[in-house]
Amino acid sequence: MSKIEILRTGYLYKGEDGIYHAASSCTLVRHPKMNVIVDPGGPWERQVILDAFKRTGLDCSDIDVVVGTHGHSDHVGNLNLFPTAKHIVGHDISIGDQFHSHDFKSGLTYTLVEGCLEVIPTPGQMFSGVSLIVLDSIDSGIVGICGDLFETNNDESFWPMFSENAALQLQSRNKLLSLCDYIIPGHSGMFSTRIKKTQCENNNNTQITTNYILNGR
């Protein structure tokens, strides 16, 4: 079974000067067949990630797969810490200088460990967004590690403003809410989908999304 460790919980806030500050959550998934890192953080926080990683007892060379849920610099700025790993960044899959084809655009799942670890397309926030689905976590049932598909555990009022396609993102969000017991978002701690479903029912997400579509998002 898979053990999930959040190495660093991300954050997102707007400063008094109107500038957004963000750092991604960084997550380690240990499975008997492989070790996976999801979103290894921004290049300006290299040492923060290394220090957190050191506490796991693993070396960077012990990582078999790095998943970058999308291409934002605060999520994939430390890919070079894991040069021997397979890199899955959005729809790109590479090992060293070799790039392998996979039709994420058609909705195909990329299986890392059958019945345990899968990378699925979750477009919307970015068209090439992906999520790691942990089907066999020791403590939390099915867990989706989704980057900024969910910005935080309480993002209903603002997530569409960061979206390339809010309607598509809403579909992907609902897909993960139906599939997963827990979700690790891009910029806060893990949350229960049962609680999130209740929040979504109490908020008019459809109207929020429609407003952004009408404004060209």
N, CA, C and O of each residue as an XYZ file, in Angstrom:
868
protein
N       0.840     -1.202      0.000
C       0.000      0.000      0.000
C       0.872      1.248      0.000
O       2.068      1.176      0.284
N       0.277      2.384     -0.317
C       1.020      3.634     -0.459
C       0.940      4.486      0.799
O      -0.114      4.613      1.423
N       2.063      5.059      1.150
C       2.123      6.000      2.256
C       2.335      7.400      1.703
O       3.251      7.633      0.914
N       1.488      8.325      2.119
C       1.550      9.707      1.637
C       2.134     10.596      2.721
O       1.686     10.568      3.868
N       3.145     11.392      2.351
C       3.747     12.350      3.275
C       3.754     13.726      2.611
O       4.349     13.900      1.547
N       3.105     14.685      3.226
C       3.175     16.056      2.727
C       4.458     16.671      3.276
O       4.555     16.971      4.466
N       5.436     16.854      2.402
C       6.739     17.356      2.830
C       6.686     18.828      3.187
O       7.373     19.288      4.098
N       5.856     19.561      2.451
C       5.674     20.977      2.755
C       4.278     21.386      2.304
O       3.893     21.156      1.157
N       3.535     21.986      3.205
C       2.200     22.477      2.878
C       2.317     23.830      2.199
O       2.984     24.729      2.712
N       1.681     23.980      1.062
C       1.773     25.215      0.303
C       0.932     26.337      0.883
O       0.176     26.150      1.836
N       1.085     27.512      0.278
C       0.314     28.679      0.713
C       0.028     29.568     -0.492
O       0.708     29.492     -1.515
N      -0.973     30.396     -0.353
C      -1.360     31.367     -1.376
C      -2.063     32.516     -0.684
O      -3.063     32.318      0.006
N      -1.533     33.734     -0.871
C      -2.203     34.894     -0.291
C      -1.860     36.141     -1.102
O      -0.875     36.178     -1.839
N      -2.692     37.145     -0.946
C      -2.503     38.428     -1.614
C      -1.988     39.427     -0.602
O      -2.631     39.673      0.419
N      -0.823     40.010     -0.880
C      -0.221     40.965      0.034
C      -0.916     42.313      0.002
O      -1.769     42.567     -0.848
N      -0.542     43.170      0.935
C      -1.135     44.506      1.005
C      -0.845     45.324     -0.244
O      -1.583     46.254     -0.570
N       0.236     44.974     -0.945
C       0.590     45.674     -2.175
C      -0.151     45.132     -3.393
O       0.071     45.591     -4.514
N      -1.031     44.157     -3.173
C      -1.806     43.583     -4.264
C      -1.107     42.464     -5.011
O      -1.660     41.917     -5.965
N       0.098     42.118     -4.592
C       0.866     41.058     -5.243
C       0.576     39.722     -4.569
O       0.543     39.623     -3.343
N       0.366     38.699     -5.391
C       0.118     37.367     -4.848
C       1.433     36.688     -4.475
O       2.439     36.818     -5.172
N       1.400     35.971     -3.375
C       2.535     35.176     -2.911
C       2.088     33.720     -2.882
O       1.018     33.400     -2.365
N       2.920     32.834     -3.444
C       2.501     31.436     -3.542
C       3.691     30.495     -3.448
O       4.786     30.793     -3.925
N       3.451     29.371     -2.832
C       4.375     28.235     -2.840
C       3.527     26.975     -2.860
O       2.502     26.896     -2.183
N       3.952     26.003     -3.629
C       3.128     24.808     -3.800
C       3.346     23.807     -2.680
O       4.412     23.756     -2.067
N       2.326     23.020     -2.429
C       2.495     21.844     -1.583
C       3.392     20.849     -2.313
O       3.312     20.700     -3.532
N       4.243     20.174     -1.549
C       5.142     19.160     -2.098
C       4.857     17.851     -1.376
O       4.893     17.798     -0.147
N       4.576     16.803     -2.127
C       4.091     15.551     -1.541
C       4.931     14.366     -1.995
O       5.262     14.234     -3.173
N       5.268     13.514     -1.046
C       5.970     12.259     -1.317
C       4.989     11.098     -1.177
O       4.237     11.025     -0.205
N       5.003     10.206     -2.138
C       4.209      8.979     -2.064
C       5.168      7.791     -2.125
O       5.895      7.605     -3.101
N       5.152      7.004     -1.070
C       5.994      5.802     -1.027
C       5.126      4.572     -1.294
O       4.142      4.319     -0.599
N       5.511      3.833     -2.298
C       4.873      2.551     -2.612
C       5.976      1.497     -2.658
O       7.109      1.827     -3.008
N       5.689      0.254     -2.321
C       6.732     -0.776     -2.365
C       7.465     -0.874     -3.701
O       8.612     -1.318     -3.748
N       6.803     -0.457     -4.796
C       7.428     -0.560     -6.114
C       8.094      0.727     -6.576
O       8.888      0.698     -7.516
N       7.793      1.860     -5.936
C       8.397      3.121     -6.366
C       8.134      4.233     -5.366
O       7.225      4.157     -4.541
N       8.963      5.273     -5.467
C       8.774      6.513     -4.716
C       8.448      7.626     -5.701
O       9.107      7.764     -6.732
N       7.430      8.417     -5.383
C       6.956      9.469     -6.274
C       6.925     10.797     -5.522
O       6.438     10.870     -4.394
N       7.450     11.845     -6.158
C       7.321     13.211     -5.644
C       6.343     13.959     -6.535
O       6.431     13.877     -7.760
N       5.417     14.682     -5.934
C       4.480     15.511     -6.689
C       4.746     16.977     -6.370
O       4.703     17.386     -5.210
N       5.023     17.767     -7.412
C       5.239     19.217     -7.321
C       6.377     19.567     -6.357
O       6.131     19.908     -5.200
N       7.630     19.481     -6.838
C       8.786     19.708     -5.966
C       9.124     21.169     -5.687
O      10.236     21.461     -5.246
N       8.206     22.085     -5.928
C       8.378     23.456     -5.456
C       9.137     24.367     -6.401
O       9.574     23.955     -7.476
N       9.287     25.640     -5.970
C       9.922     26.664     -6.785
C      11.428     26.719     -6.596
O      11.932     26.289     -5.559
N      12.166     27.246     -7.591
C      13.623     27.274     -7.514
C      14.156     28.155     -6.399
O      15.276     27.939     -5.934
N      13.394     29.134     -5.959
C      13.831     30.021     -4.878
C      13.768     29.348     -3.510
O      14.262     29.895     -2.524
N      13.163     28.167     -3.448
C      13.042     27.458     -2.173
C      13.691     26.079     -2.239
O      13.260     25.134     -1.577
N      14.716     25.994     -3.038
C      15.443     24.732     -3.215
C      15.853     24.120     -1.877
O      15.653     22.926     -1.654
N      16.427     24.934     -0.986
C      16.930     24.391      0.275
C      15.788     23.940      1.182
O      15.924     22.960      1.915
N      14.674     24.650      1.134
C      13.502     24.253      1.925
C      13.056     22.846      1.534
O      12.767     22.013      2.393
N      13.006     22.596      0.236
C      12.587     21.283     -0.247
C      13.628     20.227      0.099
O      13.275     19.119      0.505
N      14.903     20.557     -0.057
C      15.956     19.598      0.280
C      15.930     19.237      1.761
O      16.102     18.075      2.128
N      15.713     20.240      2.606
C      15.660     19.977      4.052
C      14.476     19.080      4.395
O      14.600     18.150      5.192
N      13.318     19.370      3.783
C      12.133     18.542      4.030
C      12.356     17.121      3.524
O      11.947     16.150      4.161
N      13.004     17.016      2.382
C      13.262     15.705      1.803
C      14.249     14.910      2.651
O      14.115     13.696      2.799
N      15.228     15.593      3.198
C      16.235     14.918      4.029
C      15.590     14.232      5.220
O      16.043     13.173      5.656
N      14.534     14.835      5.743
C      13.872     14.268      6.920
C      13.146     12.958      6.612
O      12.765     12.232      7.531
N      12.953     12.655      5.341
C      12.286     11.399      4.978
C      13.223     10.199      5.063
O      12.771      9.054      5.086
N      14.524     10.460      5.109
C      15.492      9.372      5.102
C      15.843      8.874      3.713
O      16.617      7.927      3.574
N      15.288      9.494      2.686
C      15.576      9.126      1.306
C      16.592     10.078      0.694
O      16.759     11.205      1.158
N      17.268      9.615     -0.351
C      18.097     10.471     -1.183
C      17.313     10.838     -2.440
O      16.363     10.152     -2.817
N      17.726     11.925     -3.079
C      17.051     12.320     -4.319
C      17.105     11.198     -5.357
O      16.192     11.056     -6.170
N      18.166     10.412     -5.327
C      18.302      9.304     -6.278
C      17.316      8.171     -6.003
O      17.154      7.277     -6.833
N      16.659      8.201     -4.846
C      15.661      7.178     -4.514
C      14.301      7.456     -5.142
O      13.406      6.613     -5.082
N      14.140      8.628     -5.741
C      12.861      8.988     -6.359
C      12.801      8.411     -7.768
O      13.688      8.642     -8.589
N      11.748      7.664     -8.029
C      11.571      7.019     -9.332
C      10.783      7.876    -10.315
O      11.054      7.862    -11.516
N       9.804      8.624     -9.801
C       8.933      9.436    -10.658
C       8.697     10.787     -9.999
O       8.429     10.866     -8.800
N       8.800     11.853    -10.797
C       8.405     13.192    -10.359
C       7.206     13.615    -11.197
O       7.265     13.605    -12.426
N       6.125     13.985    -10.531
C       4.931     14.470    -11.223
C       4.815     15.971    -10.996
O       4.725     16.429     -9.857
N       4.819     16.729    -12.081
C       4.497     18.150    -12.029
C       3.078     18.317    -12.533
O       2.806     18.095    -13.712
N       2.177     18.703    -11.655
C       0.763     18.738    -12.035
C       0.482     19.737    -13.148
O      -0.470     19.574    -13.911
N       1.311     20.770    -13.239
C       1.210     21.750    -14.317
C       2.507     22.558    -14.320
O       3.368     22.353    -13.465
N       2.648     23.471    -15.276
C       3.939     24.084    -15.519
C       4.278     25.337    -14.752
O       5.267     25.988    -15.090
N       3.521     25.718    -13.742
C       3.849     26.925    -12.983
C       5.153     26.752    -12.210
O       5.425     25.681    -11.670
N       5.952     27.811    -12.162
C       7.303     27.718    -11.609
C       7.329     27.347    -10.138
O       8.296     26.740     -9.677
N       6.287     27.698     -9.387
C       6.284     27.351     -7.960
C       5.997     25.869     -7.729
O       6.102     25.381     -6.604
N       5.637     25.162     -8.784
C       5.354     23.726     -8.674
C       6.473     22.861     -9.250
O       6.720     21.764     -8.750
N       7.148     23.336    -10.289
C       8.106     22.465    -10.997
C       9.503     23.073    -11.083
O      10.287     22.706    -11.959
N       9.817     23.994    -10.186
C      11.108     24.676    -10.259
C      12.292     23.875     -9.758
O      13.435     24.313     -9.887
N      12.034     22.699     -9.185
C      13.138     21.880     -8.664
C      13.195     20.495     -9.299
O      13.630     19.534     -8.665
N      12.761     20.397    -10.529
C      12.835     19.113    -11.222
C      14.268     18.594    -11.291
O      14.502     17.385    -11.273
N      15.231     19.526    -11.372
C      16.625     19.101    -11.542
C      17.217     18.451    -10.297
O      18.337     17.942    -10.348
N      16.496     18.457     -9.187
C      16.962     17.728     -8.010
C      16.861     16.217     -8.218
O      17.459     15.441     -7.472
N      16.107     15.806     -9.232
C      15.827     14.378     -9.447
C      16.150     13.988    -10.895
O      15.252     13.588    -11.636
N      17.411     14.099    -11.303
C      17.762     13.905    -12.716
C      17.594     12.478    -13.222
O      17.452     12.269    -14.427
N      17.605     11.498    -12.333
C      17.488     10.103    -12.778
C      16.047      9.604    -12.807
O      15.789      8.490    -13.261
N      15.110     10.412    -12.329
C      13.711      9.996    -12.251
C      12.998     10.172    -13.590
O      13.448     10.923    -14.456
N      11.889      9.473    -13.739
C      10.956      9.766    -14.818
C      10.202     11.031    -14.444
O       9.711     11.154    -13.322
N      10.108     11.976    -15.382
C       9.410     13.233    -15.134
C       8.105     13.249    -15.926
O       8.099     13.065    -17.143
N       7.010     13.471    -15.219
C       5.706     13.666    -15.857
C       5.264     15.076    -15.498
O       4.849     15.340    -14.369
N       5.355     15.979    -16.468
C       5.030     17.390    -16.240
C       3.896     17.764    -17.180
O       4.101     17.916    -18.384
N       2.702     17.912    -16.625
C       1.554     18.076    -17.499
C       1.444     16.856    -18.401
O       1.399     15.721    -17.926
N       1.399     17.101    -19.711
C       1.270     16.004    -20.661
C       2.610     15.469    -21.149
O       2.641     14.543    -21.958
N       3.720     16.034    -20.673
C       5.046     15.589    -21.100
C       5.573     14.491    -20.182
O       5.512     14.613    -18.959
N       6.086     13.428    -20.775
C       6.694     12.328    -20.029
C       8.109     12.141    -20.557
O       8.304     11.885    -21.745
N       9.100     12.270    -19.671
C      10.484     12.175    -20.116
C      11.330     11.403    -19.120
O      11.077     11.407    -17.915
N      12.353     10.734    -19.668
C      13.415     10.118    -18.881
C      14.714     10.583    -19.516
O      15.040     10.182    -20.633
N      15.460     11.430    -18.809
C      16.613     12.050    -19.441
C      16.159     12.871    -20.632
O      15.247     13.690    -20.521
N      16.806     12.647    -21.784
C      16.429     13.409    -22.977
C      15.444     12.659    -23.867
O      15.206     13.057    -25.007
N      14.873     11.577    -23.349
C      13.898     10.792    -24.108
C      12.478     11.190    -23.705
O      12.125     11.167    -22.525
N      11.678     11.551    -24.696
C      10.292     11.953    -24.449
C       9.346     10.885    -24.996
O       9.462     10.451    -26.142
N       8.416     10.478    -24.147
C       7.512      9.380    -24.472
C       6.095      9.914    -24.674
O       5.642     10.793    -23.942
N       5.412      9.379    -25.662
C       4.068      9.844    -26.006
C       3.016      9.155    -25.143
O       3.104      7.963    -24.850
N       2.022      9.941    -24.746
C       0.840      9.395    -24.073
C      -0.308     10.350    -24.345
O      -0.149     11.565    -24.232
N      -1.457      9.810    -24.700
C      -2.575     10.638    -25.157
C      -3.447     11.100    -23.987
O      -4.603     10.693    -23.862
N      -2.876     11.956    -23.131
C      -3.667     12.553    -22.055
C      -4.843     13.348    -22.610
O      -5.908     13.398    -21.994
N      -4.648     13.975    -23.785
C      -5.691     14.832    -24.342
C      -6.991     14.072    -24.590
O      -8.077     14.651    -24.547
N      -6.874     12.783    -24.848
C      -8.069     11.957    -25.074
C      -8.623     11.374    -23.786
O      -9.569     10.587    -23.804
N      -8.021     11.770    -22.661
C      -8.525     11.316    -21.374
C      -7.903     10.039    -20.854
O      -8.390      9.468    -19.878
N      -6.822      9.572    -21.495
C      -6.222      8.303    -21.099
C      -5.443      8.430    -19.791
O      -4.698      9.387    -19.585
N      -5.627      7.462    -18.931
C      -4.885      7.367    -17.675
C      -3.482      6.834    -17.948
O      -3.293      5.970    -18.804
N      -2.495      7.358    -17.208
C      -1.132      6.830    -17.264
C      -0.885      6.079    -15.960
O      -0.839      6.681    -14.887
N      -0.727      4.776    -16.056
C      -0.614      3.935    -14.869
C       0.839      3.805    -14.430
O       1.704      3.419    -15.215
N       1.096      4.132    -13.168
C       2.417      3.930    -12.580
C       2.502      2.569    -11.906
O       3.446      1.815    -12.144
N       1.520      2.251    -11.065
C       1.410      0.933    -10.440
C      -0.049      0.515    -10.556
O      -0.935      1.187    -10.029
N      -0.292     -0.572    -11.231
C      -1.660     -1.026    -11.494
C      -2.464     -1.138    -10.206
O      -2.057     -1.806     -9.256
N      -3.627     -0.463    -10.193
C      -4.518     -0.514     -9.044
C      -4.077      0.306     -7.856
O      -4.721      0.282     -6.807
N      -2.976      1.038     -8.010
C      -2.427      1.789     -6.873
C      -2.151      3.258     -7.197
O      -2.633      4.149     -6.497
N      -1.388      3.510     -8.238
C      -0.963      4.871     -8.570
C      -1.249      5.156    -10.037
O      -0.781      4.441    -10.922
N      -2.025      6.211    -10.285
C      -2.383      6.589    -11.645
C      -2.262      8.097    -11.818
O      -2.576      8.865    -10.909
N      -1.803      8.510    -12.994
C      -1.806      9.921    -13.367
C      -2.931     10.120    -14.366
O      -2.981      9.451    -15.399
N      -3.838     11.045    -14.057
C      -4.994     11.265    -14.925
C      -5.019     12.721    -15.385
O      -4.558     13.602    -14.660
N      -5.550     12.984    -16.577
C      -5.690     14.365    -17.026
C      -6.794     15.076    -16.258
O      -7.900     14.555    -16.113
N      -6.483     16.263    -15.770
C      -7.483     17.090    -15.075
C      -7.372     18.516    -15.608
O      -6.895     19.405    -14.903
N      -7.809     18.738    -16.844
C      -7.635     20.039    -17.486
C      -8.569     21.102    -16.930
O      -9.581     20.806    -16.295
N      -8.198     22.338    -17.187
C      -9.036     23.470    -16.809
C      -8.211     24.610    -16.273
O      -8.095     25.653    -16.916
N      -7.629     24.424    -15.089
C      -6.755     25.462    -14.545
C      -5.627     25.734    -15.535
O      -5.298     26.887    -15.813
N      -5.043     24.668    -16.061
C      -4.254     24.694    -17.285
C      -4.745     23.534    -18.147
O      -5.145     22.493    -17.626
N      -4.714     23.715    -19.451
C      -5.257     22.681    -20.331
C      -4.495     21.367    -20.211
O      -5.058     20.297    -20.445
N      -3.212     21.443    -19.845
C      -2.398     20.228    -19.745
C      -2.256     19.736    -18.308
O      -1.348     18.958    -18.016
N      -3.127     20.170    -17.412
C      -3.031     19.768    -16.014
C      -3.281     18.281    -15.810
O      -4.102     17.668    -16.492
N      -2.541     17.712    -14.842
C      -2.735     16.307    -14.469
C      -2.777     16.193    -12.949
O      -2.375     17.110    -12.233
N      -3.266     15.060    -12.471
C      -3.309     14.765    -11.036
C      -2.824     13.343    -10.802
O      -3.052     12.455    -11.624
N      -2.155     13.135     -9.678
C      -1.800     11.785     -9.258
C      -2.909     11.256     -8.362
O      -3.270     11.892     -7.371
N      -3.441     10.110     -8.703
C      -4.468      9.466     -7.895
C      -3.834      8.286     -7.163
O      -3.304      7.363     -7.781
N      -3.900      8.336     -5.844
C      -3.395      7.254     -5.003
C      -4.596      6.419     -4.583
O      -5.408      6.854     -3.767
N      -4.705      5.235     -5.136
C      -5.886      4.397     -4.932
C      -5.799      3.529     -3.686
O      -6.797      2.956     -3.251
N      -4.598      3.434     -3.109
C      -4.383      2.465     -2.031
C      -3.655      3.074     -0.840
O      -2.816      2.417     -0.224
N      -3.970      4.331     -0.511
C      -3.259      4.962      0.604
C      -3.557      4.235      1.917
O      -4.663      3.740      2.137
N      -2.559      4.186      2.767
C      -2.675      3.442      4.020
C      -3.742      4.036      4.930
O      -4.508      3.304      5.556
N      -3.789      5.361      5.003
C      -4.614      6.019      6.017
C      -5.856      6.719      5.490
O      -6.781      6.981      6.260
N      -5.905      7.033      4.177
C      -6.901      8.003      3.717
C      -7.744      7.551      2.539
O      -8.373      8.387      1.891
N      -7.781      6.267      2.238
C      -8.582      5.821      1.110
C      -7.988      6.280     -0.203
O      -6.777      6.183     -0.405
N      -8.819      6.777     -1.093
C      -8.365      7.272     -2.392
C      -8.044      8.760     -2.262
O      -8.880      9.548     -1.818
N      -6.827      9.135     -2.653
C      -6.360     10.513     -2.495
C      -5.960     11.069     -3.854
O      -5.233     10.420     -4.605
N      -6.436     12.273     -4.170
C      -6.033     12.978     -5.374
C      -5.067     14.094     -5.036
O      -5.376     14.964     -4.222
N      -3.899     14.072     -5.659
C      -2.903     15.136     -5.487
C      -2.933     15.932     -6.777
O      -2.432     15.479     -7.807
N      -3.524     17.126     -6.723
C      -4.045     17.730     -7.955
C      -3.458     19.084     -8.307
O      -3.928     19.716     -9.254
N      -2.438     19.563     -7.577
C      -1.929     20.886     -7.902
C      -3.014     21.934     -7.778
O      -3.796     21.917     -6.828
N      -3.064     22.854     -8.741
C      -3.964     24.001     -8.624
C      -5.354     23.755     -9.200
O      -6.135     24.696     -9.345
N      -5.672     22.518     -9.527
C      -7.071     22.223     -9.858
C      -7.948     22.687     -8.705
O      -8.990     23.307     -8.917
N      -7.524     22.384     -7.487
C      -8.033     23.029     -6.278
C      -6.890     23.867     -5.729
O      -5.849     23.328     -5.353
N      -7.077     25.180     -5.682
C      -6.004     26.047     -5.196
C      -5.740     25.800     -3.709
O      -4.595     25.630     -3.290
N      -6.806     25.784     -2.930
C      -6.725     25.579     -1.486
C      -7.924     24.737     -1.053
O      -8.725     24.301     -1.880
N      -8.032     24.520      0.240
C      -9.182     23.785      0.767
C     -10.419     24.666      0.894
O     -11.469     24.201      1.336
N     -10.301     25.927      0.512
C     -11.432     26.856      0.654
C     -11.343     27.918     -0.439
O     -11.216     29.108     -0.150
N     -11.410     27.481     -1.693
C     -11.126     28.379     -2.819
C     -12.343     28.727     -3.663
O     -12.201     29.277     -4.755
N     -13.541     28.414     -3.170
C     -14.741     28.562     -3.998
C     -14.936     29.975     -4.546
O     -15.473     30.140     -5.641
N     -14.511     30.986     -3.807
C     -14.784     32.365     -4.212
C     -13.789     32.908     -5.230
O     -14.024     33.975     -5.797
N     -12.677     32.201     -5.480
C     -11.649     32.822     -6.316
C     -10.980     31.905     -7.336
O     -10.246     32.398     -8.193
N     -11.204     30.586     -7.278
C     -10.434     29.727     -8.176
C     -10.600     30.056     -9.656
O      -9.632     29.901    -10.402
N     -11.791     30.511    -10.140
C     -11.908     30.742    -11.578
C     -10.986     31.837    -12.107
O     -10.649     31.828    -13.291
N     -10.572     32.775    -11.265
C      -9.740     33.874    -11.765
C      -8.367     33.392    -12.234
O      -7.699     34.090    -12.996
N      -7.941     32.218    -11.791
C      -6.645     31.681    -12.188
C      -6.763     30.626    -13.286
O      -5.778     29.966    -13.618
N      -7.948     30.463    -13.846
C      -8.233     29.332    -14.726
C      -8.082     29.687    -16.200
O      -8.449     30.783    -16.623
N      -7.537     28.750    -16.983
C      -7.527     28.907    -18.432
C      -8.908     28.614    -19.025
O      -9.288     29.188    -20.045
N      -9.646     27.724    -18.381
C     -11.004     27.398    -18.829
C     -11.805     26.956    -17.615
O     -11.723     25.802    -17.195
N     -12.572     27.869    -17.057
C     -13.255     27.606    -15.787
C     -14.301     26.502    -15.904
O     -14.471     25.713    -14.975
N     -15.001     26.435    -17.033
C     -16.016     25.391    -17.197
C     -15.372     24.010    -17.213
O     -15.874     23.071    -16.596
N     -14.258     23.899    -17.923
C     -13.534     22.631    -17.975
C     -12.938     22.290    -16.610
O     -12.931     21.132    -16.194
N     -12.444     23.309    -15.930
C     -11.889     23.069    -14.599
C     -12.960     22.584    -13.628
O     -12.702     21.710    -12.801
N     -14.153     23.147    -13.725
C     -15.240     22.712    -12.850
C     -15.557     21.233    -13.076
O     -15.810     20.496    -12.123
N     -15.541     20.806    -14.332
C     -15.760     19.386    -14.623
C     -14.686     18.520    -13.970
O     -14.988     17.479    -13.387
N     -13.427     18.960    -14.071
C     -12.327     18.190    -13.483
C     -12.400     18.186    -11.965
O     -12.111     17.171    -11.330
N     -12.785     19.310    -11.384
C     -12.947     19.374     -9.930
C     -14.026     18.394     -9.471
O     -13.837     17.650     -8.508
N     -15.155     18.405    -10.169
C     -16.243     17.497     -9.796
C     -15.839     16.034     -9.969
O     -16.251     15.170     -9.196
N     -15.029     15.771    -10.991
C     -14.534     14.409    -11.207
C     -13.726     13.934    -10.007
O     -13.916     12.812     -9.538
N     -12.828     14.777     -9.508
C     -12.017     14.384     -8.359
C     -12.838     14.295     -7.086
O     -12.590     13.428     -6.247
N     -13.810     15.178     -6.932
C     -14.677     15.095     -5.756
C     -15.449     13.781     -5.731
O     -15.701     13.224     -4.662
N     -15.825     13.287     -6.908
C     -16.557     12.021     -6.980
C     -15.642     10.820     -6.786
O     -16.041      9.807     -6.210
N     -14.409     10.945     -7.273
C     -13.485      9.813     -7.265
C     -12.771      9.620     -5.931
O     -12.532      8.488     -5.510
N     -12.428     10.728     -5.263
C     -11.489     10.683     -4.138
C     -12.173     10.836     -2.782
O     -13.246     11.429     -2.665
N     -11.524     10.289     -1.776
C     -11.935     10.514     -0.390
C     -11.288     11.773      0.178
O     -11.879     12.482      0.992
N     -10.066     12.034     -0.268
C      -9.322     13.216      0.174
C      -8.601     13.812     -1.022
O      -8.281     13.117     -1.985
N      -8.351     15.124     -0.941
C      -7.630     15.841     -1.987
C      -6.530     16.676     -1.340
O      -6.742     17.323     -0.314
N      -5.355     16.649     -1.958
C      -4.267     17.544     -1.569
C      -4.192     18.629     -2.631
O      -3.761     18.357     -3.751
N      -4.603     19.861     -2.305
C      -4.620     20.939     -3.286
C      -3.242     21.579     -3.452
O      -2.278     21.203     -2.785
N      -3.177     22.544     -4.346
C      -1.889     23.150     -4.653
C      -1.296     23.999     -3.560
O      -0.074     24.116     -3.466
N      -2.146     24.608     -2.713
C      -1.630     25.633     -1.810
C      -2.221     25.583     -0.409
O      -2.335     26.617      0.249
N      -2.598     24.400      0.055
C      -3.015     24.247      1.457
C      -2.970     22.768      1.801
O      -2.537     21.948      0.991
N      -3.419     22.429      3.009
C      -3.376     21.050      3.449
C      -4.476     20.193      2.846
O      -5.382     20.697      2.181
N      -4.386     18.903      3.085
C      -5.344     17.921      2.577
C      -6.731     18.156      3.178
O      -6.856     18.563      4.333
N      -7.765     17.895      2.385
C      -9.125     18.043      2.891
C      -9.986     16.860      2.472
O      -9.679     16.154      1.512
N     -11.062     16.663      3.208
C     -12.029     15.605      2.932
C     -12.970     16.037      1.816
O     -13.501     17.147      1.848
N     -13.179     15.182      0.843
C     -14.106     15.530     -0.229
C     -15.549     15.550      0.255
O     -16.387     16.242     -0.323
N     -15.839     14.815      1.286
C     -17.196     14.849      1.845
C     -17.524     16.252      2.331
O     -18.621     16.757      2.090
N     -16.579     16.877      3.012
C     -16.786     18.242      3.498
C     -16.848     19.213      2.328
O     -17.680     20.120      2.316
N     -15.968     19.025      1.338
C     -15.934     19.925      0.189
C     -17.225     19.843     -0.621
O     -17.722     20.864     -1.096
N     -17.769     18.652     -0.781
C     -19.028     18.510     -1.513
C     -20.127     19.324     -0.852
O     -20.932     19.960     -1.533
N     -20.159     19.303      0.468
C     -21.154     20.085      1.203
C     -20.951     21.570      0.963
O     -21.917     22.308      0.766
N     -19.685     22.017      0.979
C     -19.389     23.428      0.735
C     -19.823     23.836     -0.665
O     -20.398     24.908     -0.855
N     -19.545     22.972     -1.652
C     -19.903     23.292     -3.028
C     -21.412     23.377     -3.211
O     -21.906     24.212     -3.968
N     -22.136     22.518     -2.521
C     -23.593     22.558     -2.595
C     -24.140     23.846     -2.001
O     -25.193     24.329     -2.418
N     -23.427     24.403     -1.029
C     -23.867     25.627     -0.376
C     -23.410     26.881     -1.103
O     -23.817     27.986     -0.747
N     -22.554     26.718     -2.133
C     -22.073     27.848     -2.917
C     -22.497     27.649     -4.358
O     -22.593     26.519     -4.836
N     -22.751     28.747     -5.048
C     -23.212     28.652     -6.428
C     -22.013     28.616     -7.356
O     -21.715     29.609     -8.020
N     -21.319     27.482     -7.412
C     -20.151     27.355     -8.271
C     -20.506     27.549     -9.734
O     -19.719     28.116    -10.493
N     -21.692     27.080    -10.143
C     -22.090     27.217    -11.534
C     -22.169     28.682    -11.923
O     -21.731     29.058    -13.010
N     -22.720     29.511    -11.053
C     -22.838     30.928    -11.361
C     -21.472     31.592    -11.395
O     -21.208     32.428    -12.259
N     -20.597     31.221    -10.455
C     -19.237     31.766    -10.461
C     -18.571     31.468    -11.796
O     -17.999     32.358    -12.426
N     -18.647     30.209    -12.225
C     -18.013     29.800    -13.464
C     -18.620     30.526    -14.653
O     -17.890     30.985    -15.531
N     -19.937     30.636    -14.697
C     -20.601     31.317    -15.800
C     -20.131     32.757    -15.912
O     -19.903     33.249    -17.018
N     -19.982     33.433    -14.793
C     -19.523     34.815    -14.816
C     -18.157     34.932    -15.472
O     -17.923     35.866    -16.239
N     -17.264     34.016    -15.188
C     -15.928     34.066    -15.767
C     -15.943     33.703    -17.240
O     -15.177     34.267    -18.021
N     -16.801     32.769    -17.635
C     -16.913     32.427    -19.050
C     -17.393     33.639    -19.841
O     -16.880     33.917    -20.925
N     -18.357     34.349    -19.312
C     -18.882     35.532    -19.992
C     -17.835     36.624    -20.127
O     -17.914     37.465    -21.023
N     -16.851     36.608    -19.231
C     -15.782     37.595    -19.295
C     -14.560     37.072    -20.047
O     -13.478     37.653    -19.968
N     -14.740     35.982    -20.769
C     -13.696     35.520    -21.668
C     -12.697     34.571    -21.075
O     -11.666     34.314    -21.697
N     -12.953     34.029    -19.888
C     -12.005     33.094    -19.281
C     -12.229     31.692    -19.821
O     -11.526     30.760    -19.430
